[in-house]
């Protein structure tokens, strides 16, 4: 698919006519040939944009600039919360900006608020939107982690613990992507500065700070997750041990009761209580069993408290 965008009143608007901002996604073979022949973008670069595991990089060849960037997909919250990272390619060919992604680009609805609107400022804007969405996803991961922690404290299975492992793995991918983007951003900043290209330098410096903060935040979350994972596993084991302990106490309480009932038998008990009306005899028998069970429970609790 090919979509043309234009920057009007600080907003990206779709256009039916050809513009300088072109987005390719869900690329067909015909569109691939157009990208290669018309815009001089090689096959390897196209495949890099479609590979979620591609490493971010910046390539500069005369007037052609190739930038591979990692972006988080739109956050999906529900029964299965989705945190994915994909690759996006930004290619400057003269006055044109070609964007290539595997799916629709998620940030074109964001408002463009940089005063300058050169082709480089547009790239900086998309980089800013990327970091902003990474930070929002990190906040969502933190909230989900707190919710899972409460469920782990009450649960005795591994379901929520496995969900926590998934979040920990996602954080590692996020940290790697943010650090890769940070490296590319520093190279991009050096290139713009050395070539004396007009761009919003103050905003780009703020963007570098935002990226550095996002990297540190992801690193802290990752370290906390790794450090607490063993503790959370221990919580699940403790919950299971507590359940087994309670079941054991119940079995111990009923063990002497079952022994007494089986030794007497119903016929022998009726013979021994012939002169006593059956409602009274059975009531006394039930009361005696309750007392024996209570005494057993007291003994168990005292034994446990001594340990």
C-alpha positions in Angstrom: 0.0 0.0 0.0 1.1 3.6 -0.7 -0.1 6.6 1.2 0.9 10.2 0.6 1.0 12.7 3.4 1.2 16.4 3.6 1.9 18.6 6.6 -1.0 21.1 7.0 -1.6 23.2 10.1 0.8 21.1 12.0 -1.1 17.9 11.2 -0.3 15.0 8.8 -3.1 14.7 6.3 -3.6 12.0 3.7 -3.5 13.2 0.1 -4.7 11.6 -3.1 -2.1 13.4 -5.1 1.7 12.8 -4.9 3.5 14.5 -2.1 7.0 14.6 -0.6 6.1 12.3 2.3 5.4 8.8 1.1 4.5 5.8 3.2 4.8 2.2 2.0 3.4 -0.6 4.0 2.2 -4.2 3.3 4.4 -3.9 0.2 3.5 -5.8 -2.9 6.0 -7.0 -5.5 5.0 -4.2 -7.8 5.5 -1.6 -5.1 8.9 -3.2 -4.2 10.0 -2.7 -7.7 8.9 0.9 -7.6 10.9 1.5 -4.4 14.0 0.0 -5.9 13.9 1.6 -9.3 12.3 5.0 -8.6 13.7 5.9 -5.2 17.0 4.0 -5.4 16.4 2.0 -2.2 18.1 -1.4 -2.3 16.5 -4.7 -1.5 18.5 -5.2 1.7 17.2 -1.9 3.1 13.7 -2.8 2.2 14.0 -6.1 4.0 15.5 -4.4 7.0 12.4 -2.2 7.4 10.2 -5.4 7.4 12.4 -7.3 9.8 11.4 -6.8 13.4 14.8 -8.1 14.6 16.8 -5.6 12.5 19.4 -3.5 14.4 18.8 0.3 14.2 21.4 2.0 12.0 22.1 5.2 10.0 23.7 5.1 6.5 24.7 8.2 4.6 25.7 8.0 1.0 26.1 11.5 -0.6 22.7 13.0 -0.6 20.9 9.8 0.3 20.2 9.1 4.0 18.9 5.7 5.2 17.7 5.4 8.8 16.4 2.2 10.3 14.5 2.9 13.5 12.8 0.6 16.1 9.2 1.6 17.0 6.6 0.1 19.4 3.4 -0.9 17.8 0.0 0.5 19.0 -0.6 -0.8 22.5 -3.5 -3.3 22.7 -5.0 -3.8 26.1 -7.5 -6.6 26.8 -7.5 -10.3 27.5 -4.1 -10.4 25.8 -2.1 -7.2 26.1 0.3 -6.8 23.2 3.7 -5.1 23.4 5.5 -5.5 20.1 8.5 -3.7 18.5 8.9 -3.4 14.7 11.4 -1.8 12.4 10.7 1.4 10.4 12.8 2.8 7.6 13.2 6.5 6.8 14.8 7.4 3.5 15.7 10.9 2.4 15.9 11.2 -1.4 16.3 14.8 -2.3 13.2 16.6 -1.0 11.3 13.4 -0.5 10.9 11.4 2.7 10.0 7.7 2.1 8.8 5.7 5.1 8.7 1.9 4.9 7.0 -0.3 7.5 5.5 -3.7 7.7 2.1 -2.2 8.8 0.4 1.1 9.0 2.6 3.8 10.6 1.1 4.4 14.1 2.2 8.0 14.7 0.9 10.0 11.7 -2.1 11.1 13.9 0.2 12.9 16.4 0.2 16.7 16.1 3.4 18.1 14.6 4.5 21.0 16.9 8.1 21.7 15.8 8.3 25.3 14.4 10.5 24.4 11.5 9.2 21.9 9.0 12.1 20.7 7.0 12.4 17.1 6.0 14.9 16.6 8.9 12.5 18.1 11.4 9.8 15.6 10.3 12.2 12.7 11.0 13.0 14.2 14.4 9.3 14.5 15.1 8.7 10.8 14.3 11.7 9.9 16.5 10.1 12.0 19.3 6.8 10.2 18.9 8.6 6.9 19.1 10.3 7.7 22.4 7.0 9.1 23.7 5.2 5.9 22.9 8.0 3.8 24.4 7.7 5.8 27.7 3.9 5.3 27.7 4.3 1.6 27.2 6.8 1.4 30.1 4.2 3.1 32.3 1.6 0.5 31.1 4.1 -2.3 31.9 4.6 -0.9 35.4 0.8 -0.8 36.0 0.3 -4.4 34.7 3.2 -5.5 36.9 1.5 -4.2 40.0 -1.7 -5.9 39.1 0.1 -9.2 38.5 1.9 -8.8 41.8 -1.4 -8.7 43.7 -2.6 -11.8 41.8 0.6 -13.7 42.4 0.2 -13.0 46.2 -3.1 -14.8 46.1 -2.5 -17.4 43.4 -1.1 -20.9 43.8 -0.5 -21.6 40.1 2.2 -20.4 37.6 -0.1 -18.5 35.2 0.5 -15.0 36.5 4.2 -15.8 37.2 4.6 -16.7 33.5 2.9 -13.5 32.5 5.5 -11.7 34.6 8.3 -13.5 32.8 6.7 -12.3 29.5 6.8 -8.7 30.7 10.4 -9.1 31.8 11.3 -10.4 28.3 9.5 -7.5 26.7 11.5 -5.1 28.8 14.7 -6.6 27.5 13.6 -6.0 23.9 12.5 -2.5 24.7 15.8 -1.7 26.4 17.7 -3.0 23.4 15.5 -1.1 21.0 15.7 2.2 22.9 19.5 1.9 23.2 19.8 1.2 19.5 17.6 4.2 18.7 19.7 6.3 21.0 22.9 5.3 19.1 21.3 6.2 15.8 20.0 9.5 17.1 23.5 10.5 18.3 24.9 9.8 14.8 22.0 11.7 13.2 22.7 14.7 15.5 26.4 14.6 14.6 25.6 14.4 10.9 23.2 17.4 11.0 25.7 19.4 13.0 28.7 18.7 10.9 26.9 19.4 7.6 25.4 22.7 8.9 21.9 21.5 8.0 19.0 23.6 9.1 17.0 21.9 11.9 15.6 22.5 15.3 18.7 21.8 17.4 17.1 22.6 20.8 14.3 20.1 20.2 16.8 17.5 19.1 18.8 17.9 22.3 15.6 17.5 24.3 14.9 14.4 22.3 18.3 13.0 23.2 17.6 13.6 26.9 14.2 12.0 26.6 15.8 9.0 24.9 18.4 8.7 27.6 15.7 8.9 30.4 13.6 6.2 28.6 16.7 4.0 28.4 17.5 4.4 32.1 13.8 3.8 33.0 13.7 0.6 31.0 17.0 -0.6 32.5 15.7 0.1 36.0 12.4 -1.8 35.4 14.4 -4.7 33.8 16.7 -4.9 36.8 13.8 -4.8 39.3 11.9 -7.5 37.4 15.0 -9.7 37.3 15.7 -9.1 41.0 12.1 -9.8 42.2 11.4 -12.8 39.9 12.9 -15.3 42.4 10.9 -13.6 45.2 7.7 -13.9 43.3 8.4 -17.5 42.5 8.9 -18.1 46.2 5.5 -16.4 47.0 3.8 -19.0 44.7 5.6 -21.8 46.5 4.7 -20.5 49.9 1.1 -20.2 48.9 1.2 -23.9 47.7 2.9 -24.9 51.0 0.3 -23.1 53.0 -2.5 -25.0 51.2 -0.8 -28.3 51.7 -0.3 -27.5 55.4 -4.0 -26.7 55.8 -5.0 -29.9 54.1 -2.6 -31.8 56.3 -4.1 -30.3 59.5 -7.6 -31.3 58.3 -6.4 -34.9 57.7 -4.7 -35.1 61.1 -7.9 -33.8 62.9 -10.1 -36.4 61.2 -7.6 -39.3 61.6 -8.5 -40.1 65.2 -12.2 -39.4 64.5 -12.2 -41.9 61.7 -10.4 -44.4 63.9 -12.9 -44.1 66.8 -15.9 -44.4 64.4 -14.4 -47.5 62.6 -13.4 -49.3 65.9 -16.9 -48.9 67.5 -19.0 -49.5 64.4 -22.6 -48.5 64.3 -23.9 -51.9 65.7 -21.6 -51.9 68.7 -22.4 -48.3 69.5 -26.1 -49.1 69.5 -25.5 -52.1 71.8 -23.6 -50.0 74.3 -26.3 -47.3 74.4 -29.3 -49.5 74.6 -30.7 -47.8 77.7 -30.2 -44.3 76.3 -32.6 -42.8 73.7 -30.8 -42.6 70.3 -31.2 -38.8 69.9 -29.3 -38.3 73.2 -26.7 -41.0 72.5 -25.9 -39.7 69.0 -25.8 -36.1 70.2 -23.3 -37.1 72.9 -21.3 -39.1 70.4 -21.2 -36.0 68.0 -20.2 -33.7 70.9 -17.4 -36.1 71.9 -16.1 -36.2 68.3 -16.1 -32.4 68.2 -14.2 -32.2 71.5 -11.6 -34.7 70.3 -11.2 -32.8 67.0 -10.8 -29.5 68.9 -8.2 -31.0 71.3 -6.3 -32.4 68.3 -6.3 -28.9 66.6 -5.0 -27.3 69.8 -2.2 -29.8 70.1 -1.2 -29.2 66.4 -1.2 -25.4 66.8 1.0 -25.6 70.0 3.4 -28.0 68.2 3.6 -25.5 65.2 4.2 -22.5 67.5 7.1 -24.2 69.3 8.8 -24.7 66.0 
